[in-house]
Amino acid sequence: MTDRVSIVEVGPRDGLQNEPYTIPTEVKVELIDRLSATGLPVIEATSFVSAPAIPQLADAEDVYSRIERRAGVRYPVLVPNLKGYERARAVGAEEIAVFTAASEAFNQKNINCSIAESMERFKPVVERARADGVRVRGYVSTVLGCPYQGEVPVSEVVRVAEALDQAGCAEISLGDTIGVGTPAKARAVIETVAKSIPVERLAVHFHDTYGQALANIHACIEAGIRTVDSSVAGLGGCPYARGATGNVATEDVVYMLQGLGLDCGVDLKALAQVGDWIAGELGRPRSRTGQAILKRN
Ligand SMILES: CC(C)(COP(=O)([O-])OP(=O)([O-])OC[C@H]1O[C@@H](n2cnc3c(N)ncnc32)[C@H](O)[C@@H]1OP(=O)([O-])[O-])[C@@H](O)C(=O)NCCC(=O)NCCSC(=O)C[C@@](C)(O)CC(=O)[O-]
């Protein structure tokens, strides 16, 4: 098992999509450019979804066209359907993510269709992407609980993850959308899904509603996970998951990984400065690690 962990920075997309006031495009572009200078290998830049559904990311074309593409950094974007795929490709996106959930109720609210319908919608998107040489990640939301239906059976998580895998997704990110998971459950889900999809192709995506995200990530790393989603300054919250707080903060994840001797290639001090800046811009709290690093320095 490799000693390297890949962080997928989702701050500019998941972190911003639910902010209540319209963030200027130049702030979004500056956020991505500052993040790419910290050593982060993957930065999810924006979403090509419907503007009434997610008004905050209605400037996706503008953001994507204006970012500085740093060599060695990947900039995936979220795409819900063929229309989103075409919009993303028109501005040069080379990597996409499709998204569905392990809970029917959440999927209906989020993308206005059933899980089965979402799979039908994604099939042509993934086919086109593969033909175009575009890498596709698949997200499964609500793997540890749903804001509408509560418990989500692990068998459903496996079924949806396998469907995304069979459709041709290169990587599957398992999301605790409302941050209700605890370490033993998180690890059990990974171990169960990993029976049919190699753990090297799985990622974890934790929100920190109950303060469990780092512990969950640690448990999943012990189960072999080496790709972790996180958001600078812990930005985030899902528009369709009331009360869910932000994603786990990237600064906290990097600090923990360094303590575990796992390399992620990120300059923590530089990242803390980005976190401090964007938290100030949005009037949001700093991450714990970010504050500590900046005080120490
Ligand atoms: C999926 C749809 C489009 C279905 O929305 P719909 O209303 O069912 O779709 P539709 O095909 O009937 O289209 C309705 C209108 O939207 C337009 N439209 C349709 N598609 C697009 C597009 N791509 N870009 C721009 N416009 C679009 C379409 O052209 C039409 O416009 P009209 O004819 O009425 O003027 C909508 O519900 C949607 O965009 N939802 C986005 C939801 C979202 O982004 N949620 C947050 C991301 S998921 C998440 O955060 C979880 C995750 C990934 O982080 C992991 C975790 O934490 O668990």
The ligand as an ORCA input file, in Angstrom:
! r2SCAN-3c Opt
* xyz -5 1
  C     -29.953     17.656    -12.799
  C     -30.837     18.843    -13.146
  C     -30.278     19.563    -14.365
  C     -32.202     18.288    -13.475
  O     -33.130     19.333    -13.516
  P     -34.521     19.169    -14.266
  O     -35.288     20.423    -14.017
  O     -35.136     17.879    -13.875
  O     -33.959     19.021    -15.748
  P     -34.510     19.287    -17.156
  O     -33.664     18.458    -18.047
  O     -36.010     19.135    -17.180
  O     -34.168     20.840    -17.449
  C     -34.836     21.910    -16.822
  C     -34.164     23.199    -17.254
  O     -32.790     23.212    -16.815
  C     -31.917     23.331    -17.946
  N     -30.737     22.490    -17.716
  C     -30.725     21.143    -17.571
  N     -29.471     20.738    -17.407
  C     -28.686     21.833    -17.432
  C     -27.298     22.031    -17.315
  N     -26.451     21.018    -17.111
  N     -26.820     23.275    -17.395
  C     -27.659     24.327    -17.598
  N     -28.980     24.206    -17.696
  C     -29.491     22.959    -17.623
  C     -32.737     22.845    -19.126
  O     -32.213     23.356    -20.328
  C     -34.109     23.374    -18.781
  O     -34.117     24.771    -19.041
  P     -35.466     25.504    -19.583
  O     -35.803     24.778    -20.838
  O     -36.464     25.282    -18.488
  O     -35.016     26.920    -19.748
  C     -30.937     19.839    -11.939
  O     -31.669     19.242    -10.910
  C     -29.582     20.236    -11.428
  O     -28.818     20.900    -12.111
  N     -29.258     19.872    -10.188
  C     -27.960     20.194     -9.619
  C     -27.928     19.754     -8.226
  C     -26.562     20.012     -7.621
  O     -25.653     20.555     -8.239
  N     -26.424     19.617     -6.338
  C     -25.214     19.792     -5.636
  C     -24.139     18.878     -6.105
  S     -24.241     17.225     -5.444
  C     -23.400     17.344     -3.979
  O     -23.070     18.421     -3.567
  C     -22.988     16.097     -3.282
  C     -21.512     15.793     -3.434
  C     -21.150     15.502     -4.892
  O     -20.705     16.882     -3.023
  C     -21.121     14.553     -2.606
  C     -21.706     14.539     -1.174
  O     -21.412     15.441     -0.365
  O     -22.452     13.606     -0.917
*
